[in-house]
């Protein structure tokens, strides 16, 4: 995969109060790749958000996450 650059994204999973209960780095080629990685990281049905720096990329509801 020569020539392909990756960026650091953050996956934040939220508790029932909307507070961050888990944070994880995602190394991805682009936004779609980061969302795909996040969907593969099932986090006990919690709502999650994918961020690239200060930019919100996606909000993932529990049903958007796969085992």
Secondary structure, DSSP 8 states (H G I E B T S, - for coil): -TT---EEEEEEEE-TTS-EEEEEEEEESSHHHHHHHHHHS--TT-EEEEEETTEEEEEE-GGG---
